[in-house]
Amino acid sequence: MERPALAFSADGSLLAASRADGSVRVWETASPRLPGATVPAGDGPVLAIGFTSDDGELRIATFHLAVRSARLAPDRAATEVCARAGGRATRAEWRRYLADVPYRLMC
C-alpha cells in the first residue's frame, strides 16, 4: 500500500491529499465537514503534491508527468459554471436541482 502525499497551502486554508486511484482531494480547512474537491491526476499514483506560493495552483507529480498544474481559483470556477449554464439558472432549473435552497441570481 502506498502512502498518500499530503500538502497544506502556504496560508493553511487548504489541505491536499493523494488517493489510491491517482486523484487528489482538496479540502478547505475552515470547512472540514464539506467534501473535498477531486482533482484528477489521471496517470497513476501521485508521487508528490504541493501548492504554489500564492496558493493559486496545485502541483502534482506522477511517474509519467514530472509536474501537472491544477488551477485553484474559485472566481474562475464560478465564471466557468455561469458560462456553461448559459448565464443563470431559471427558476424551474433551480427548483429541479436545488430544491432546498431559496432561488437567487448567481451570475
Jmol script that loads the backbone (N, CA, C; Angstrom):
load data "model"
ATOM      1  N   MET A   1       0.839  -1.188   0.000  1.00  0.00           N
ATOM      2  CA  MET A   1       0.000   0.000   0.000  1.00  0.00           C
ATOM      3  C   MET A   1       0.877   1.242   0.000  1.00  0.00           C
ATOM      4  N   GLU A   2       0.557   2.167  -0.898  1.00  0.00           N
ATOM      5  CA  GLU A   2       1.329   3.397  -0.993  1.00  0.00           C
ATOM      6  C   GLU A   2       0.824   4.422   0.006  1.00  0.00           C
ATOM      7  N   ARG A   3       1.735   5.238   0.473  1.00  0.00           N
ATOM      8  CA  ARG A   3       1.364   6.299   1.402  1.00  0.00           C
ATOM      9  C   ARG A   3       0.863   7.505   0.615  1.00  0.00           C
ATOM     10  N   PRO A   4      -0.150   8.176   1.150  1.00  0.00           N
ATOM     11  CA  PRO A   4      -0.648   9.356   0.433  1.00  0.00           C
ATOM     12  C   PRO A   4       0.340  10.507   0.519  1.00  0.00           C
ATOM     13  N   ALA A   5       0.356  11.329  -0.511  1.00  0.00           N
ATOM     14  CA  ALA A   5       1.105  12.577  -0.483  1.00  0.00           C
ATOM     15  C   ALA A   5       0.177  13.619   0.116  1.00  0.00           C
ATOM     16  N   LEU A   6       0.701  14.459   0.998  1.00  0.00           N
ATOM     17  CA  LEU A   6      -0.091  15.490   1.675  1.00  0.00           C
ATOM     18  C   LEU A   6       0.583  16.840   1.521  1.00  0.00           C
ATOM     19  N   ALA A   7      -0.216  17.905   1.455  1.00  0.00           N
ATOM     20  CA  ALA A   7       0.327  19.260   1.406  1.00  0.00           C
ATOM     21  C   ALA A   7      -0.704  20.249   1.928  1.00  0.00           C
ATOM     22  N   PHE A   8      -0.218  21.228   2.686  1.00  0.00           N
ATOM     23  CA  PHE A   8      -1.032  22.365   3.104  1.00  0.00           C
ATOM     24  C   PHE A   8      -0.642  23.567   2.261  1.00  0.00           C
ATOM     25  N   SER A   9      -1.619  24.431   1.962  1.00  0.00           N
ATOM     26  CA  SER A   9      -1.318  25.683   1.275  1.00  0.00           C
ATOM     27  C   SER A   9      -0.513  26.570   2.219  1.00  0.00           C
ATOM     28  N   ALA A  10       0.164  27.567   1.661  1.00  0.00           N
ATOM     29  CA  ALA A  10       1.016  28.458   2.462  1.00  0.00           C
ATOM     30  C   ALA A  10       0.255  29.130   3.591  1.00  0.00           C
ATOM     31  N   ASP A  11      -0.998  29.497   3.347  1.00  0.00           N
ATOM     32  CA  ASP A  11      -1.781  30.159   4.396  1.00  0.00           C
ATOM     33  C   ASP A  11      -2.554  29.178   5.274  1.00  0.00           C
ATOM     34  N   GLY A  12      -2.428  27.881   4.998  1.00  0.00           N
ATOM     35  CA  GLY A  12      -3.093  26.866   5.816  1.00  0.00           C
ATOM     36  C   GLY A  12      -4.572  26.696   5.551  1.00  0.00           C
ATOM     37  N   SER A  13      -5.096  27.380   4.528  1.00  0.00           N
ATOM     38  CA  SER A  13      -6.535  27.314   4.270  1.00  0.00           C
ATOM     39  C   SER A  13      -6.957  26.089   3.466  1.00  0.00           C
ATOM     40  N   LEU A  14      -5.996  25.412   2.828  1.00  0.00           N
ATOM     41  CA  LEU A  14      -6.294  24.237   2.012  1.00  0.00           C
ATOM     42  C   LEU A  14      -5.411  23.064   2.395  1.00  0.00           C
ATOM     43  N   LEU A  15      -5.972  21.883   2.305  1.00  0.00           N
ATOM     44  CA  LEU A  15      -5.231  20.643   2.518  1.00  0.00           C
ATOM     45  C   LEU A  15      -5.460  19.765   1.299  1.00  0.00           C
ATOM     46  N   ALA A  16      -4.385  19.240   0.728  1.00  0.00           N
ATOM     47  CA  ALA A  16      -4.480  18.331  -0.413  1.00  0.00           C
ATOM     48  C   ALA A  16      -3.910  16.980  -0.015  1.00  0.00           C
ATOM     49  N   ALA A  17      -4.565  15.908  -0.466  1.00  0.00           N
ATOM     50  CA  ALA A  17      -4.101  14.544  -0.183  1.00  0.00           C
ATOM     51  C   ALA A  17      -4.334  13.678  -1.409  1.00  0.00           C
ATOM     52  N   SER A  18      -3.317  12.895  -1.766  1.00  0.00           N
ATOM     53  CA  SER A  18      -3.480  11.987  -2.903  1.00  0.00           C
ATOM     54  C   SER A  18      -4.307  10.793  -2.472  1.00  0.00           C
ATOM     55  N   ARG A  19      -4.913  10.133  -3.467  1.00  0.00           N
ATOM     56  CA  ARG A  19      -5.735   8.946  -3.212  1.00  0.00           C
ATOM     57  C   ARG A  19      -5.164   7.779  -4.007  1.00  0.00           C
ATOM     58  N   ALA A  20      -5.544   6.578  -3.629  1.00  0.00           N
ATOM     59  CA  ALA A  20      -5.026   5.368  -4.266  1.00  0.00           C
ATOM     60  C   ALA A  20      -5.342   5.307  -5.754  1.00  0.00           C
ATOM     61  N   ASP A  21      -6.437   5.939  -6.193  1.00  0.00           N
ATOM     62  CA  ASP A  21      -6.809   5.895  -7.614  1.00  0.00           C
ATOM     63  C   ASP A  21      -6.039   6.902  -8.461  1.00  0.00           C
ATOM     64  N   GLY A  22      -5.101   7.638  -7.862  1.00  0.00           N
ATOM     65  CA  GLY A  22      -4.310   8.612  -8.599  1.00  0.00           C
ATOM     66  C   GLY A  22      -4.870  10.009  -8.602  1.00  0.00           C
ATOM     67  N   SER A  23      -6.005  10.227  -7.979  1.00  0.00           N
ATOM     68  CA  SER A  23      -6.581  11.564  -7.900  1.00  0.00           C
ATOM     69  C   SER A  23      -6.085  12.259  -6.632  1.00  0.00           C
ATOM     70  N   VAL A  24      -6.410  13.527  -6.521  1.00  0.00           N
ATOM     71  CA  VAL A  24      -6.044  14.320  -5.342  1.00  0.00           C
ATOM     72  C   VAL A  24      -7.314  14.986  -4.832  1.00  0.00           C
ATOM     73  N   ARG A  25      -7.520  14.958  -3.519  1.00  0.00           N
ATOM     74  CA  ARG A  25      -8.655  15.656  -2.892  1.00  0.00           C
ATOM     75  C   ARG A  25      -8.129  16.909  -2.232  1.00  0.00           C
ATOM     76  N   VAL A  26      -8.890  17.999  -2.359  1.00  0.00           N
ATOM     77  CA  VAL A  26      -8.520  19.278  -1.748  1.00  0.00           C
ATOM     78  C   VAL A  26      -9.663  19.727  -0.859  1.00  0.00           C
ATOM     79  N   TRP A  27      -9.347  20.011   0.408  1.00  0.00           N
ATOM     80  CA  TRP A  27     -10.341  20.458   1.382  1.00  0.00           C
ATOM     81  C   TRP A  27     -10.013  21.866   1.854  1.00  0.00           C
ATOM     82  N   GLU A  28     -11.059  22.621   2.176  1.00  0.00           N
ATOM     83  CA  GLU A  28     -10.896  23.896   2.864  1.00  0.00           C
ATOM     84  C   GLU A  28     -10.807  23.572   4.349  1.00  0.00           C
ATOM     85  N   THR A  29      -9.738  23.954   4.999  1.00  0.00           N
ATOM     86  CA  THR A  29      -9.559  23.603   6.406  1.00  0.00           C
ATOM     87  C   THR A  29     -10.569  24.300   7.312  1.00  0.00           C
ATOM     88  N   ALA A  30     -11.122  25.416   6.886  1.00  0.00           N
ATOM     89  CA  ALA A  30     -12.127  26.119   7.686  1.00  0.00           C
ATOM     90  C   ALA A  30     -13.482  25.421   7.630  1.00  0.00           C
ATOM     91  N   SER A  31     -13.658  24.516   6.665  1.00  0.00           N
ATOM     92  CA  SER A  31     -14.932  23.805   6.488  1.00  0.00           C
ATOM     93  C   SER A  31     -14.683  22.302   6.405  1.00  0.00           C
ATOM     94  N   PRO A  32     -14.206  21.686   7.473  1.00  0.00           N
ATOM     95  CA  PRO A  32     -13.808  20.275   7.408  1.00  0.00           C
ATOM     96  C   PRO A  32     -14.945  19.303   7.130  1.00  0.00           C
ATOM     97  N   ARG A  33     -16.179  19.703   7.362  1.00  0.00           N
ATOM     98  CA  ARG A  33     -17.305  18.790   7.106  1.00  0.00           C
ATOM     99  C   ARG A  33     -17.738  18.768   5.645  1.00  0.00           C
ATOM    100  N   LEU A  34     -17.318  19.767   4.872  1.00  0.00           N
ATOM    101  CA  LEU A  34     -17.649  19.778   3.455  1.00  0.00           C
ATOM    102  C   LEU A  34     -16.766  18.774   2.726  1.00  0.00           C
ATOM    103  N   PRO A  35     -17.314  18.071   1.741  1.00  0.00           N
ATOM    104  CA  PRO A  35     -16.477  17.124   0.997  1.00  0.00           C
ATOM    105  C   PRO A  35     -15.412  17.864   0.195  1.00  0.00           C
ATOM    106  N   GLY A  36     -14.272  17.254   0.071  1.00  0.00           N
ATOM    107  CA  GLY A  36     -13.200  17.864  -0.699  1.00  0.00           C
ATOM    108  C   GLY A  36     -13.474  17.808  -2.186  1.00  0.00           C
ATOM    109  N   ALA A  37     -12.843  18.702  -2.921  1.00  0.00           N
ATOM    110  CA  ALA A  37     -12.932  18.696  -4.380  1.00  0.00           C
ATOM    111  C   ALA A  37     -11.914  17.698  -4.917  1.00  0.00           C
ATOM    112  N   THR A  38     -12.286  16.963  -5.952  1.00  0.00           N
ATOM    113  CA  THR A  38     -11.387  15.983  -6.540  1.00  0.00           C
ATOM    114  C   THR A  38     -10.692  16.568  -7.756  1.00  0.00           C
ATOM    115  N   VAL A  39      -9.377  16.444  -7.774  1.00  0.00           N
ATOM    116  CA  VAL A  39      -8.561  16.859  -8.907  1.00  0.00           C
ATOM    117  C   VAL A  39      -7.998  15.587  -9.530  1.00  0.00           C
ATOM    118  N   PRO A  40      -8.417  15.233 -10.757  1.00  0.00           N
ATOM    119  CA  PRO A  40      -7.899  14.002 -11.360  1.00  0.00           C
ATOM    120  C   PRO A  40      -6.447  14.180 -11.798  1.00  0.00           C
ATOM    121  N   ALA A  41      -5.569  13.279 -11.379  1.00  0.00           N
ATOM    122  CA  ALA A  41      -4.182  13.314 -11.841  1.00  0.00           C
ATOM    123  C   ALA A  41      -4.073  12.522 -13.130  1.00  0.00           C
ATOM    124  N   GLY A  42      -4.814  11.410 -13.203  1.00  0.00           N
ATOM    125  CA  GLY A  42      -5.035  10.738 -14.459  1.00  0.00           C
ATOM    126  C   GLY A  42      -4.068   9.701 -14.947  1.00  0.00           C
ATOM    127  N   ASP A  43      -2.899   9.584 -14.407  1.00  0.00           N
ATOM    128  CA  ASP A  43      -1.974   8.624 -14.998  1.00  0.00           C
ATOM    129  C   ASP A  43      -1.209   7.803 -13.963  1.00  0.00           C
ATOM    130  N   GLY A  44      -1.867   7.441 -12.894  1.00  0.00           N
ATOM    131  CA  GLY A  44      -1.231   6.561 -11.915  1.00  0.00           C
ATOM    132  C   GLY A  44      -0.999   7.225 -10.580  1.00  0.00           C
ATOM    133  N   PRO A  45      -0.269   6.539  -9.727  1.00  0.00           N
ATOM    134  CA  PRO A  45      -0.054   7.032  -8.370  1.00  0.00           C
ATOM    135  C   PRO A  45       0.623   8.403  -8.333  1.00  0.00           C
ATOM    136  N   VAL A  46       0.223   9.191  -7.355  1.00  0.00           N
ATOM    137  CA  VAL A  46       0.801  10.520  -7.154  1.00  0.00           C
ATOM    138  C   VAL A  46       2.046  10.376  -6.290  1.00  0.00           C
ATOM    139  N   LEU A  47       3.154  10.930  -6.770  1.00  0.00           N
ATOM    140  CA  LEU A  47       4.411  10.868  -6.023  1.00  0.00           C
ATOM    141  C   LEU A  47       4.542  12.004  -5.022  1.00  0.00           C
ATOM    142  N   ALA A  48       4.119  13.200  -5.435  1.00  0.00           N
ATOM    143  CA  ALA A  48       4.247  14.372  -4.567  1.00  0.00           C
ATOM    144  C   ALA A  48       3.234  15.426  -5.003  1.00  0.00           C
ATOM    145  N   ILE A  49       2.818  16.247  -4.054  1.00  0.00           N
ATOM    146  CA  ILE A  49       1.933  17.373  -4.341  1.00  0.00           C
ATOM    147  C   ILE A  49       2.405  18.584  -3.550  1.00  0.00           C
ATOM    148  N   GLY A  50       2.079  19.765  -4.048  1.00  0.00           N
ATOM    149  CA  GLY A  50       2.423  20.989  -3.347  1.00  0.00           C
ATOM    150  C   GLY A  50       1.692  22.170  -3.956  1.00  0.00           C
ATOM    151  N   PHE A  51       1.495  23.188  -3.170  1.00  0.00           N
ATOM    152  CA  PHE A  51       0.835  24.405  -3.621  1.00  0.00           C
ATOM    153  C   PHE A  51       1.885  25.425  -4.040  1.00  0.00           C
ATOM    154  N   THR A  52       1.540  26.269  -5.016  1.00  0.00           N
ATOM    155  CA  THR A  52       2.425  27.380  -5.359  1.00  0.00           C
ATOM    156  C   THR A  52       2.389  28.376  -4.204  1.00  0.00           C
ATOM    157  N   SER A  53       3.367  29.276  -4.175  1.00  0.00           N
ATOM    158  CA  SER A  53       3.472  30.206  -3.041  1.00  0.00           C
ATOM    159  C   SER A  53       2.263  31.118  -2.900  1.00  0.00           C
ATOM    160  N   ASP A  54       1.555  31.395  -4.002  1.00  0.00           N
ATOM    161  CA  ASP A  54       0.363  32.245  -3.920  1.00  0.00           C
ATOM    162  C   ASP A  54      -0.919  31.427  -3.772  1.00  0.00           C
ATOM    163  N   ASP A  55      -0.790  30.107  -3.636  1.00  0.00           N
ATOM    164  CA  ASP A  55      -1.912  29.171  -3.469  1.00  0.00           C
ATOM    165  C   ASP A  55      -2.871  29.160  -4.652  1.00  0.00           C
ATOM    166  N   GLY A  56      -2.433  29.668  -5.798  1.00  0.00           N
ATOM    167  CA  GLY A  56      -3.288  29.701  -6.977  1.00  0.00           C
ATOM    168  C   GLY A  56      -3.288  28.405  -7.773  1.00  0.00           C
ATOM    169  N   GLU A  57      -2.277  27.562  -7.544  1.00  0.00           N
ATOM    170  CA  GLU A  57      -2.182  26.298  -8.267  1.00  0.00           C
ATOM    171  C   GLU A  57      -1.726  25.185  -7.336  1.00  0.00           C
ATOM    172  N   LEU A  58      -2.166  23.984  -7.677  1.00  0.00           N
ATOM    173  CA  LEU A  58      -1.699  22.778  -7.007  1.00  0.00           C
ATOM    174  C   LEU A  58      -0.818  22.057  -8.007  1.00  0.00           C
ATOM    175  N   ARG A  59       0.393  21.713  -7.618  1.00  0.00           N
ATOM    176  CA  ARG A  59       1.322  20.989  -8.481  1.00  0.00           C
ATOM    177  C   ARG A  59       1.276  19.517  -8.090  1.00  0.00           C
ATOM    178  N   ILE A  60       1.167  18.641  -9.098  1.00  0.00           N
ATOM    179  CA  ILE A  60       1.037  17.205  -8.877  1.00  0.00           C
ATOM    180  C   ILE A  60       2.114  16.497  -9.683  1.00  0.00           C
ATOM    181  N   ALA A  61       2.897  15.647  -9.038  1.00  0.00           N
ATOM    182  CA  ALA A  61       3.933  14.862  -9.720  1.00  0.00           C
ATOM    183  C   ALA A  61       3.529  13.395  -9.726  1.00  0.00           C
ATOM    184  N   THR A  62       3.633  12.772 -10.908  1.00  0.00           N
ATOM    185  CA  THR A  62       3.336  11.346 -11.058  1.00  0.00           C
ATOM    186  C   THR A  62       4.515  10.677 -11.771  1.00  0.00           C
ATOM    187  N   PHE A  63       4.466   9.370 -11.903  1.00  0.00           N
ATOM    188  CA  PHE A  63       5.528   8.654 -12.603  1.00  0.00           C
ATOM    189  C   PHE A  63       5.662   9.104 -14.048  1.00  0.00           C
ATOM    190  N   HIS A  64       4.549   9.420 -14.698  1.00  0.00           N
ATOM    191  CA  HIS A  64       4.546   9.735 -16.119  1.00  0.00           C
ATOM    192  C   HIS A  64       4.697  11.216 -16.428  1.00  0.00           C
ATOM    193  N   LEU A  65       4.288  12.068 -15.523  1.00  0.00           N
ATOM    194  CA  LEU A  65       4.422  13.511 -15.713  1.00  0.00           C
ATOM    195  C   LEU A  65       5.141  14.099 -14.520  1.00  0.00           C
ATOM    196  N   ALA A  66       6.248  14.777 -14.793  1.00  0.00           N
ATOM    197  CA  ALA A  66       7.024  15.351 -13.699  1.00  0.00           C
ATOM    198  C   ALA A  66       6.198  16.340 -12.885  1.00  0.00           C
ATOM    199  N   VAL A  67       5.469  17.207 -13.580  1.00  0.00           N
ATOM    200  CA  VAL A  67       4.629  18.182 -12.873  1.00  0.00           C
ATOM    201  C   VAL A  67       3.390  18.482 -13.702  1.00  0.00           C
ATOM    202  N   ARG A  68       2.244  18.389 -13.065  1.00  0.00           N
ATOM    203  CA  ARG A  68       0.972  18.805 -13.657  1.00  0.00           C
ATOM    204  C   ARG A  68       0.429  19.892 -12.739  1.00  0.00           C
ATOM    205  N   SER A  69      -0.126  20.940 -13.315  1.00  0.00           N
ATOM    206  CA  SER A  69      -0.684  22.037 -12.520  1.00  0.00           C
ATOM    207  C   SER A  69      -2.199  22.032 -12.605  1.00  0.00           C
ATOM    208  N   ALA A  70      -2.838  22.268 -11.478  1.00  0.00           N
ATOM    209  CA  ALA A  70      -4.291  22.415 -11.413  1.00  0.00           C
ATOM    210  C   ALA A  70      -4.577  23.777 -10.789  1.00  0.00           C
ATOM    211  N   ARG A  71      -5.265  24.642 -11.544  1.00  0.00           N
ATOM    212  CA  ARG A  71      -5.599  25.975 -11.033  1.00  0.00           C
ATOM    213  C   ARG A  71      -6.660  25.865  -9.945  1.00  0.00           C
ATOM    214  N   LEU A  72      -6.491  26.628  -8.888  1.00  0.00           N
ATOM    215  CA  LEU A  72      -7.415  26.617  -7.753  1.00  0.00           C
ATOM    216  C   LEU A  72      -8.000  28.005  -7.547  1.00  0.00           C
ATOM    217  N   ALA A  73      -8.659  28.529  -8.553  1.00  0.00           N
ATOM    218  CA  ALA A  73      -9.203  29.876  -8.478  1.00  0.00           C
ATOM    219  C   ALA A  73     -10.727  29.812  -8.410  1.00  0.00           C
ATOM    220  N   PRO A  74     -11.326  30.033  -7.214  1.00  0.00           N
ATOM    221  CA  PRO A  74     -12.780  29.958  -7.086  1.00  0.00           C
ATOM    222  C   PRO A  74     -13.522  30.921  -8.003  1.00  0.00           C
ATOM    223  N   ASP A  75     -12.995  32.123  -8.200  1.00  0.00           N
ATOM    224  CA  ASP A  75     -13.674  33.080  -9.068  1.00  0.00           C
ATOM    225  C   ASP A  75     -13.673  32.591 -10.510  1.00  0.00           C
ATOM    226  N   ARG A  76     -12.600  31.932 -10.933  1.00  0.00           N
ATOM    227  CA  ARG A  76     -12.542  31.357 -12.279  1.00  0.00           C
ATOM    228  C   ARG A  76     -13.558  30.229 -12.413  1.00  0.00           C
ATOM    229  N   ALA A  77     -13.684  29.412 -11.384  1.00  0.00           N
ATOM    230  CA  ALA A  77     -14.646  28.305 -11.417  1.00  0.00           C
ATOM    231  C   ALA A  77     -16.068  28.841 -11.515  1.00  0.00           C
ATOM    232  N   ALA A  78     -16.386  29.869 -10.747  1.00  0.00           N
ATOM    233  CA  ALA A  78     -17.731  30.450 -10.797  1.00  0.00           C
ATOM    234  C   ALA A  78     -18.031  31.015 -12.180  1.00  0.00           C
ATOM    235  N   THR A  79     -17.062  31.678 -12.789  1.00  0.00           N
ATOM    236  CA  THR A  79     -17.241  32.225 -14.130  1.00  0.00           C
ATOM    237  C   THR A  79     -17.492  31.109 -15.133  1.00  0.00           C
ATOM    238  N   GLU A  80     -16.740  30.026 -15.026  1.00  0.00           N
ATOM    239  CA  GLU A  80     -16.914  28.895 -15.943  1.00  0.00           C
ATOM    240  C   GLU A  80     -18.280  28.235 -15.764  1.00  0.00           C
ATOM    241  N   VAL A  81     -18.719  28.051 -14.527  1.00  0.00           N
ATOM    242  CA  VAL A  81     -20.034  27.456 -14.277  1.00  0.00           C
ATOM    243  C   VAL A  81     -21.126  28.326 -14.880  1.00  0.00           C
ATOM    244  N   CYS A  82     -21.050  29.622 -14.680  1.00  0.00           N
ATOM    245  CA  CYS A  82     -22.053  30.532 -15.242  1.00  0.00           C
ATOM    246  C   CYS A  82     -22.053  30.478 -16.764  1.00  0.00           C
ATOM    247  N   ALA A  83     -20.878  30.413 -17.375  1.00  0.00           N
ATOM    248  CA  ALA A  83     -20.796  30.336 -18.835  1.00  0.00           C
ATOM    249  C   ALA A  83     -21.418  29.041 -19.343  1.00  0.00           C
ATOM    250  N   ARG A  84     -21.134  27.931 -18.683  1.00  0.00           N
ATOM    251  CA  ARG A  84     -21.694  26.646 -19.096  1.00  0.00           C
ATOM    252  C   ARG A  84     -23.202  26.599 -18.908  1.00  0.00           C
ATOM    253  N   ALA A  85     -23.696  27.313 -17.917  1.00  0.00           N
ATOM    254  CA  ALA A  85     -25.138  27.325 -17.643  1.00  0.00           C
ATOM    255  C   ALA A  85     -25.873  28.308 -18.550  1.00  0.00           C
ATOM    256  N   GLY A  86     -25.149  29.017 -19.383  1.00  0.00           N
ATOM    257  CA  GLY A  86     -25.796  29.971 -20.277  1.00  0.00           C
ATOM    258  C   GLY A  86     -26.215  31.241 -19.565  1.00  0.00           C
ATOM    259  N   GLY A  87     -25.534  31.597 -18.526  1.00  0.00           N
ATOM    260  CA  GLY A  87     -25.834  32.836 -17.813  1.00  0.00           C
ATOM    261  C   GLY A  87     -26.341  32.612 -16.412  1.00  0.00           C
ATOM    262  N   ARG A  88     -27.501  31.997 -16.280  1.00  0.00           N
ATOM    263  CA  ARG A  88     -28.029  31.725 -14.936  1.00  0.00           C
ATOM    264  C   ARG A  88     -29.105  30.664 -15.036  1.00  0.00           C
ATOM    265  N   ALA A  89     -29.380  30.039 -13.919  1.00  0.00           N
ATOM    266  CA  ALA A  89     -30.419  29.014 -13.869  1.00  0.00           C
ATOM    267  C   ALA A  89     -31.793  29.678 -13.834  1.00  0.00           C
ATOM    268  N   THR A  90     -32.715  29.087 -14.558  1.00  0.00           N
ATOM    269  CA  THR A  90     -34.096  29.563 -14.486  1.00  0.00           C
ATOM    270  C   THR A  90     -34.679  29.107 -13.149  1.00  0.00           C
ATOM    271  N   ARG A  91     -35.820  29.647 -12.773  1.00  0.00           N
ATOM    272  CA  ARG A  91     -36.469  29.212 -11.533  1.00  0.00           C
ATOM    273  C   ARG A  91     -36.806  27.722 -11.576  1.00  0.00           C
ATOM    274  N   ALA A  92     -37.230  27.232 -12.754  1.00  0.00           N
ATOM    275  CA  ALA A  92     -37.565  25.809 -12.895  1.00  0.00           C
ATOM    276  C   ALA A  92     -36.325  24.934 -12.727  1.00  0.00           C
ATOM    277  N   GLU A  93     -35.193  25.337 -13.325  1.00  0.00           N
ATOM    278  CA  GLU A  93     -33.947  24.576 -13.167  1.00  0.00           C
ATOM    279  C   GLU A  93     -33.503  24.585 -11.713  1.00  0.00           C
ATOM    280  N   TRP A  94     -33.619  25.752 -11.085  1.00  0.00           N
ATOM    281  CA  TRP A  94     -33.236  25.874  -9.677  1.00  0.00           C
ATOM    282  C   TRP A  94     -34.071  24.923  -8.820  1.00  0.00           C
ATOM    283  N   ARG A  95     -35.376  24.932  -9.041  1.00  0.00           N
ATOM    284  CA  ARG A  95     -36.274  24.056  -8.275  1.00  0.00           C
ATOM    285  C   ARG A  95     -35.904  22.582  -8.477  1.00  0.00           C
ATOM    286  N   ARG A  96     -35.532  22.242  -9.713  1.00  0.00           N
ATOM    287  CA  ARG A  96     -35.205  20.848 -10.034  1.00  0.00           C
ATOM    288  C   ARG A  96     -33.912  20.387  -9.358  1.00  0.00           C
ATOM    289  N   TYR A  97     -32.876  21.212  -9.406  1.00  0.00           N
ATOM    290  CA  TYR A  97     -31.561  20.791  -8.923  1.00  0.00           C
ATOM    291  C   TYR A  97     -31.213  21.272  -7.515  1.00  0.00           C
ATOM    292  N   LEU A  98     -31.848  22.335  -7.063  1.00  0.00           N
ATOM    293  CA  LEU A  98     -31.530  22.902  -5.747  1.00  0.00           C
ATOM    294  C   LEU A  98     -32.813  23.182  -4.970  1.00  0.00           C
ATOM    295  N   ALA A  99     -33.662  22.206  -4.897  1.00  0.00           N
ATOM    296  CA  ALA A  99     -34.998  22.374  -4.329  1.00  0.00           C
ATOM    297  C   ALA A  99     -34.995  22.911  -2.900  1.00  0.00           C
ATOM    298  N   ASP A 100     -33.988  22.604  -2.113  1.00  0.00           N
ATOM    299  CA  ASP A 100     -33.956  23.032  -0.713  1.00  0.00           C
ATOM    300  C   ASP A 100     -33.304  24.398  -0.500  1.00  0.00           C
ATOM    301  N   VAL A 101     -32.860  25.026  -1.585  1.00  0.00           N
ATOM    302  CA  VAL A 101     -32.163  26.304  -1.484  1.00  0.00           C
ATOM    303  C   VAL A 101     -33.027  27.390  -2.107  1.00  0.00           C
ATOM    304  N   PRO A 102     -33.245  28.504  -1.398  1.00  0.00           N
ATOM    305  CA  PRO A 102     -34.049  29.593  -1.979  1.00  0.00           C
ATOM    306  C   PRO A 102     -33.414  30.132  -3.256  1.00  0.00           C
ATOM    307  N   TYR A 103     -34.237  30.419  -4.255  1.00  0.00           N
ATOM    308  CA  TYR A 103     -33.757  30.922  -5.553  1.00  0.00           C
ATOM    309  C   TYR A 103     -33.090  32.271  -5.384  1.00  0.00           C
ATOM    310  N   ARG A 104     -31.998  32.452  -6.107  1.00  0.00           N
ATOM    311  CA  ARG A 104     -31.326  33.759  -6.160  1.00  0.00           C
ATOM    312  C   ARG A 104     -30.524  33.838  -7.453  1.00  0.00           C
ATOM    313  N   LEU A 105     -30.309  35.038  -7.912  1.00  0.00           N
ATOM    314  CA  LEU A 105     -29.499  35.257  -9.122  1.00  0.00           C
ATOM    315  C   LEU A 105     -28.033  35.045  -8.774  1.00  0.00           C
ATOM    316  N   MET A 106     -27.347  34.273  -9.580  1.00  0.00           N
ATOM    317  CA  MET A 106     -25.967  33.923  -9.275  1.00  0.00           C
ATOM    318  C   MET A 106     -24.951  34.490 -10.247  1.00  0.00           C
ATOM    319  N   CYS A 107     -25.331  34.677 -11.486  1.00  0.00           N
ATOM    320  CA  CYS A 107     -24.331  35.079 -12.489  1.00  0.00           C
ATOM    321  C   CYS A 107     -24.570  36.507 -12.961  1.00  0.00           C
TER     322      CYS A 107
END
end "model"
wireframe off; spacefill off
backbone 0.3
color backbone group
